[in-house]
Amino acid sequence: MPSDLSHIARSCWCLALIQCCKPHIELQKAEDNHDFTPWDKLLTKLNSWVSGELKSAQNLERFYQEFLTWQENYEAADSLNGRITDLCIAATSAAMDMLNDPECDDLPLIRDTIGDLYSELDQLGGDAEGLSSYATDVFSEWESTLREVSQRPVSRTALRQISETEVSLFGLSA
């Protein structure tokens, strides 16, 4: 089912997901012996781009290419946390794709992946049902905030609202 959000808003939704899952990414960084700098730099540039601070699409594209090279060489751990990190890496690529292609809508795929991760969490004995309900509420808040976003720059207020979650979608505190 396609989203009723603009391509810019869908990209911001992905950035909100990544920010929400930051505790998992930080945990994965601590566990991996891998340099995450290209991904970190792209996320900084991507946030600057949607907020209007970064003006050069070529600059953003250069960091994206560096990220893609990094992504080819990165393999997350075979764990739930590793798969959450993979989800965030995929959401980063999706954010870029949606910025560059107004017809692209990877949100249903991302939501399906989140659902798969909740199934895995349930099999591990976690509170998948409660977290899934929490995610539904978070997604609703993000979509409500982003519904009016149709172009960049996206207001700092909207970006702040979608990035303020105290608990990740998978239960880790920020």
Summary of the structure (lengths in Angstrom):
residues: 174
radius of gyration: 15.4
end to end distance: 30.6
largest distance: 46.7
contacts: 525
relative contact order: 0.21
helix: 70%
strand: 1%
